[in-house]
Amino acid sequence: MTNGTLKRRSYMIEHIDITSARFTPDEAIKKYVTKKIGKLDKFLPRHSRKTVQAEVILREVNRDHGNKYECEAKLTVPGKVFHAQDSTSNMFAAVDIIEAKLSEQLRKYKDATTPKRGWRARSLLKRQSREGLS
C-alpha cells in the first residue's frame, strides 16, 4: 500500500490464447477469461510461473438439453498438462466452472511439487532435478 492506494496485482500467466468457434466473443468475455485464468498463477509453483501457457476455446453449441455455450481450457506447465471442459447456458458461468476445476487440479499439483522442510524436501528436490522439473 502506497499513499493510501492499493497496488494492482499483475497477472503472471501472460500467455493466454483465447479462440472461439461458431461465434465472435465480445471484449467483456475476453477480459473476463483473461482475469479468471490469469489469476490461477497463485496455484502454481514458483519454478513454473514464467513458462506456463494457457489455451482457452469458447464454443457456441446447439444442443437439445439447453446448454448453449461450451468452454474448454488447457494449461501447459513444465512436465504436465491440465485440462478442463464444461458447457452451460451462460458463457460467464462456464468460465467460472472451468476456473474452479483448474484451480483444484493446480492446487494438488502445487502440493505435490512444492518441497517441504527437512529431509523429505531435499529428496523431493533431488528427484525433481533428475526428472527436469525445476
PyRosetta script that sets phi, psi and omega in degrees:
from pyrosetta import init, pose_from_sequence

init()
pose = pose_from_sequence("MTNGTLKRRSYMIEHIDITSARFTPDEAIKKYVTKKIGKLDKFLPRHSRKTVQAEVILREVNRDHGNKYECEAKLTVPGKVFHAQDSTSNMFAAVDIIEAKLSEQLRKYKDATTPKRGWRARSLLKRQSREGLS")
pose.set_psi(1, 125.8)
pose.set_omega(1, -178.3)
pose.set_phi(2, -128.3)
pose.set_psi(2, 123.3)
pose.set_omega(2, 178.0)
pose.set_phi(3, 52.3)
pose.set_psi(3, 38.9)
pose.set_omega(3, 176.9)
pose.set_phi(4, 77.9)
pose.set_psi(4, 5.5)
pose.set_omega(4, 178.0)
pose.set_phi(5, -113.7)
pose.set_psi(5, 147.2)
pose.set_omega(5, 178.3)
pose.set_phi(6, -87.4)
pose.set_psi(6, 142.7)
pose.set_omega(6, 174.5)
pose.set_phi(7, -76.0)
pose.set_psi(7, 138.4)
pose.set_omega(7, 178.5)
pose.set_phi(8, -81.2)
pose.set_psi(8, 132.1)
pose.set_omega(8, -178.5)
pose.set_phi(9, -76.0)
pose.set_psi(9, 127.3)
pose.set_omega(9, 177.6)
pose.set_phi(10, -87.1)
pose.set_psi(10, 147.2)
pose.set_omega(10, -179.3)
pose.set_phi(11, -82.3)
pose.set_psi(11, 127.9)
pose.set_omega(11, -177.5)
pose.set_phi(12, -79.9)
pose.set_psi(12, -33.5)
pose.set_omega(12, 178.8)
pose.set_phi(13, -76.2)
pose.set_psi(13, 101.8)
pose.set_omega(13, -174.4)
pose.set_phi(14, -92.5)
pose.set_psi(14, -24.6)
pose.set_omega(14, -176.0)
pose.set_phi(15, -99.7)
pose.set_psi(15, 85.0)
pose.set_omega(15, 178.2)
pose.set_phi(16, -117.9)
pose.set_psi(16, 113.5)
pose.set_omega(16, 177.8)
pose.set_phi(17, -98.8)
pose.set_psi(17, 120.6)
pose.set_omega(17, 179.5)
pose.set_phi(18, -111.6)
pose.set_psi(18, 117.7)
pose.set_omega(18, 176.8)
pose.set_phi(19, -122.0)
pose.set_psi(19, 159.3)
pose.set_omega(19, -179.2)
pose.set_phi(20, -137.2)
pose.set_psi(20, 155.8)
pose.set_omega(20, 178.4)
pose.set_phi(21, -131.9)
pose.set_psi(21, 131.1)
pose.set_omega(21, 175.8)
pose.set_phi(22, 70.7)
pose.set_psi(22, 7.5)
pose.set_omega(22, 172.5)
pose.set_phi(23, -162.6)
pose.set_psi(23, 163.6)
pose.set_omega(23, 179.6)
pose.set_phi(24, -108.6)
pose.set_psi(24, 114.5)
pose.set_omega(24, -180.0)
pose.set_phi(25, -73.7)
pose.set_psi(25, 142.9)
pose.set_omega(25, 177.8)
pose.set_phi(26, -84.8)
pose.set_psi(26, 176.2)
pose.set_omega(26, -176.5)
pose.set_phi(27, -64.4)
pose.set_psi(27, -31.0)
pose.set_omega(27, -179.9)
pose.set_phi(28, -63.7)
pose.set_psi(28, -41.8)
pose.set_omega(28, 179.1)
pose.set_phi(29, -67.9)
pose.set_psi(29, -43.9)
pose.set_omega(29, 179.3)
pose.set_phi(30, -61.4)
pose.set_psi(30, -42.3)
pose.set_omega(30, 179.3)
pose.set_phi(31, -65.3)
pose.set_psi(31, -40.2)
pose.set_omega(31, 179.8)
pose.set_phi(32, -65.3)
pose.set_psi(32, -43.1)
pose.set_omega(32, 178.1)
pose.set_phi(33, -63.6)
pose.set_psi(33, -44.1)
pose.set_omega(33, 179.2)
pose.set_phi(34, -61.7)
pose.set_psi(34, -40.5)
pose.set_omega(34, 179.7)
pose.set_phi(35, -66.6)
pose.set_psi(35, -47.7)
pose.set_omega(35, -176.0)
pose.set_phi(36, -69.9)
pose.set_psi(36, -46.6)
pose.set_omega(36, -178.9)
pose.set_phi(37, -73.9)
pose.set_psi(37, -33.8)
pose.set_omega(37, -179.3)
pose.set_phi(38, -64.5)
pose.set_psi(38, -30.0)
pose.set_omega(38, -178.2)
pose.set_phi(39, -87.2)
pose.set_psi(39, 6.1)
pose.set_omega(39, 174.7)
pose.set_phi(40, -74.0)
pose.set_psi(40, -5.8)
pose.set_omega(40, -179.1)
pose.set_phi(41, -63.8)
pose.set_psi(41, -22.7)
pose.set_omega(41, 180.0)
pose.set_phi(42, -69.4)
pose.set_psi(42, -15.6)
pose.set_omega(42, 177.2)
pose.set_phi(43, -94.0)
pose.set_psi(43, 0.7)
pose.set_omega(43, -178.6)
pose.set_phi(44, -97.7)
pose.set_psi(44, 145.1)
pose.set_omega(44, 172.2)
pose.set_phi(45, -65.5)
pose.set_psi(45, 153.7)
pose.set_omega(45, -175.5)
pose.set_phi(46, -61.2)
pose.set_psi(46, -33.4)
pose.set_omega(46, -176.6)
pose.set_phi(47, -69.1)
pose.set_psi(47, -15.9)
pose.set_omega(47, -177.0)
pose.set_phi(48, -113.1)
pose.set_psi(48, 3.8)
pose.set_omega(48, -176.1)
pose.set_phi(49, -67.9)
pose.set_psi(49, -34.4)
pose.set_omega(49, -176.5)
pose.set_phi(50, -79.5)
pose.set_psi(50, -22.9)
pose.set_omega(50, -173.7)
pose.set_phi(51, -104.4)
pose.set_psi(51, 1.4)
pose.set_omega(51, -177.7)
pose.set_phi(52, -72.4)
pose.set_psi(52, 142.7)
pose.set_omega(52, 176.6)
pose.set_phi(53, -130.0)
pose.set_psi(53, 139.6)
pose.set_omega(53, -179.2)
pose.set_phi(54, -120.5)
pose.set_psi(54, 139.0)
pose.set_omega(54, 176.5)
pose.set_phi(55, -128.5)
pose.set_psi(55, 122.2)
pose.set_omega(55, -178.1)
pose.set_phi(56, -120.0)
pose.set_psi(56, 129.1)
pose.set_omega(56, 179.0)
pose.set_phi(57, -117.3)
pose.set_psi(57, 122.6)
pose.set_omega(57, 179.0)
pose.set_phi(58, -108.4)
pose.set_psi(58, 129.0)
pose.set_omega(58, -178.3)
pose.set_phi(59, -130.2)
pose.set_psi(59, 149.3)
pose.set_omega(59, 169.3)
pose.set_phi(60, -107.3)
pose.set_psi(60, 121.7)
pose.set_omega(60, -177.6)
pose.set_phi(61, -121.5)
pose.set_psi(61, 150.4)
pose.set_omega(61, 177.2)
pose.set_phi(62, -109.8)
pose.set_psi(62, 108.2)
pose.set_omega(62, -180.0)
pose.set_phi(63, -124.6)
pose.set_psi(63, 158.5)
pose.set_omega(63, -178.2)
pose.set_phi(64, -73.2)
pose.set_psi(64, -28.6)
pose.set_omega(64, -174.9)
pose.set_phi(65, -88.3)
pose.set_psi(65, 6.9)
pose.set_omega(65, 169.7)
pose.set_phi(66, 100.4)
pose.set_psi(66, -15.0)
pose.set_omega(66, 177.8)
pose.set_phi(67, -74.0)
pose.set_psi(67, 111.8)
pose.set_omega(67, -170.9)
pose.set_phi(68, -98.1)
pose.set_psi(68, -29.2)
pose.set_omega(68, -176.1)
pose.set_phi(69, -118.7)
pose.set_psi(69, 145.7)
pose.set_omega(69, 180.0)
pose.set_phi(70, -130.8)
pose.set_psi(70, 137.3)
pose.set_omega(70, 178.9)
pose.set_phi(71, -126.4)
pose.set_psi(71, 134.6)
pose.set_omega(71, 179.6)
pose.set_phi(72, -132.8)
pose.set_psi(72, 133.5)
pose.set_omega(72, -179.0)
pose.set_phi(73, -132.2)
pose.set_psi(73, 143.1)
pose.set_omega(73, 178.1)
pose.set_phi(74, -134.2)
pose.set_psi(74, 122.3)
pose.set_omega(74, 176.8)
pose.set_phi(75, -109.7)
pose.set_psi(75, 128.0)
pose.set_omega(75, 179.8)
pose.set_phi(76, -111.1)
pose.set_psi(76, 117.7)
pose.set_omega(76, 176.3)
pose.set_phi(77, -118.7)
pose.set_psi(77, 165.9)
pose.set_omega(77, -179.8)
pose.set_phi(78, -58.1)
pose.set_psi(78, 116.3)
pose.set_omega(78, 176.2)
pose.set_phi(79, 87.6)
pose.set_psi(79, -0.1)
pose.set_omega(79, -176.1)
pose.set_phi(80, -157.6)
pose.set_psi(80, 151.0)
pose.set_omega(80, 175.6)
pose.set_phi(81, -126.6)
pose.set_psi(81, 129.5)
pose.set_omega(81, 178.8)
pose.set_phi(82, -108.3)
pose.set_psi(82, 140.1)
pose.set_omega(82, -175.1)
pose.set_phi(83, -137.2)
pose.set_psi(83, 139.6)
pose.set_omega(83, 175.7)
pose.set_phi(84, -146.5)
pose.set_psi(84, 146.0)
pose.set_omega(84, -178.5)
pose.set_phi(85, -148.7)
pose.set_psi(85, 141.3)
pose.set_omega(85, 177.7)
pose.set_phi(86, -157.9)
pose.set_psi(86, 154.8)
pose.set_omega(86, 176.1)
pose.set_phi(87, -133.0)
pose.set_psi(87, 135.4)
pose.set_omega(87, 179.4)
pose.set_phi(88, -142.8)
pose.set_psi(88, -177.1)
pose.set_omega(88, 179.1)
pose.set_phi(89, -87.4)
pose.set_psi(89, -5.5)
pose.set_omega(89, -178.5)
pose.set_phi(90, -133.1)
pose.set_psi(90, 129.9)
pose.set_omega(90, -177.6)
pose.set_phi(91, -65.1)
pose.set_psi(91, -38.1)
pose.set_omega(91, -179.7)
pose.set_phi(92, -65.3)
pose.set_psi(92, -38.0)
pose.set_omega(92, 177.5)
pose.set_phi(93, -67.1)
pose.set_psi(93, -37.2)
pose.set_omega(93, 177.8)
pose.set_phi(94, -63.2)
pose.set_psi(94, -40.2)
pose.set_omega(94, 178.2)
pose.set_phi(95, -65.4)
pose.set_psi(95, -40.1)
pose.set_omega(95, 177.7)
pose.set_phi(96, -61.7)
pose.set_psi(96, -42.9)
pose.set_omega(96, -179.8)
pose.set_phi(97, -66.2)
pose.set_psi(97, -40.4)
pose.set_omega(97, 177.7)
pose.set_phi(98, -62.3)
pose.set_psi(98, -41.7)
pose.set_omega(98, 178.8)
pose.set_phi(99, -61.6)
pose.set_psi(99, -42.2)
pose.set_omega(99, 179.7)
pose.set_phi(100, -64.7)
pose.set_psi(100, -42.0)
pose.set_omega(100, 179.4)
pose.set_phi(101, -64.8)
pose.set_psi(101, -44.9)
pose.set_omega(101, -179.4)
pose.set_phi(102, -68.6)
pose.set_psi(102, -37.5)
pose.set_omega(102, -179.8)
pose.set_phi(103, -64.3)
pose.set_psi(103, -36.4)
pose.set_omega(103, 177.3)
pose.set_phi(104, -66.7)
pose.set_psi(104, -43.2)
pose.set_omega(104, 178.1)
pose.set_phi(105, -63.5)
pose.set_psi(105, -43.4)
pose.set_omega(105, -178.8)
pose.set_phi(106, -69.4)
pose.set_psi(106, -33.7)
pose.set_omega(106, 178.0)
pose.set_phi(107, -63.5)
pose.set_psi(107, -43.6)
pose.set_omega(107, 177.9)
pose.set_phi(108, -64.4)
pose.set_psi(108, -39.9)
pose.set_omega(108, 178.4)
pose.set_phi(109, -63.6)
pose.set_psi(109, -42.9)
pose.set_omega(109, -179.4)
pose.set_phi(110, -65.9)
pose.set_psi(110, -41.3)
pose.set_omega(110, 177.8)
pose.set_phi(111, -61.7)
pose.set_psi(111, -37.3)
pose.set_omega(111, -178.1)
pose.set_phi(112, -75.7)
pose.set_psi(112, -31.0)
pose.set_omega(112, -174.5)
pose.set_phi(113, -101.8)
pose.set_psi(113, -11.6)
pose.set_omega(113, 180.0)
pose.set_phi(114, -83.8)
pose.set_psi(114, 123.7)
pose.set_omega(114, -179.5)
pose.set_phi(115, -70.2)
pose.set_psi(115, 143.3)
pose.set_omega(115, 175.2)
pose.set_phi(116, -99.4)
pose.set_psi(116, -176.6)
pose.set_omega(116, 179.6)
pose.set_phi(117, -78.4)
pose.set_psi(117, 157.2)
pose.set_omega(117, 171.2)
pose.set_phi(118, 93.3)
pose.set_psi(118, -164.6)
pose.set_omega(118, -174.2)
pose.set_phi(119, -68.2)
pose.set_psi(119, -29.1)
pose.set_omega(119, 178.3)
pose.set_phi(120, -66.6)
pose.set_psi(120, -35.5)
pose.set_omega(120, 178.5)
pose.set_phi(121, -66.1)
pose.set_psi(121, -41.9)
pose.set_omega(121, 179.4)
pose.set_phi(122, -64.5)
pose.set_psi(122, -41.5)
pose.set_omega(122, 179.4)
pose.set_phi(123, -68.0)
pose.set_psi(123, -35.7)
pose.set_omega(123, 177.2)
pose.set_phi(124, -66.1)
pose.set_psi(124, -41.7)
pose.set_omega(124, 178.0)
pose.set_phi(125, -63.7)
pose.set_psi(125, -40.3)
pose.set_omega(125, 178.2)
pose.set_phi(126, -63.6)
pose.set_psi(126, -42.7)
pose.set_omega(126, -179.3)
pose.set_phi(127, -65.6)
pose.set_psi(127, -40.0)
pose.set_omega(127, 179.2)
pose.set_phi(128, -66.9)
pose.set_psi(128, -37.5)
pose.set_omega(128, -179.6)
pose.set_phi(129, -69.3)
pose.set_psi(129, -33.7)
pose.set_omega(129, 176.5)
pose.set_phi(130, -68.8)
pose.set_psi(130, -36.3)
pose.set_omega(130, -179.1)
pose.set_phi(131, -82.5)
pose.set_psi(131, -11.6)
pose.set_omega(131, 178.6)
pose.set_phi(132, 84.7)
pose.set_psi(132, 24.4)
pose.set_omega(132, -179.1)
pose.set_phi(133, -86.4)
pose.set_psi(133, -24.9)
pose.set_omega(133, -177.4)
pose.set_phi(134, -106.3)
pose.dump_pdb("model.pdb")
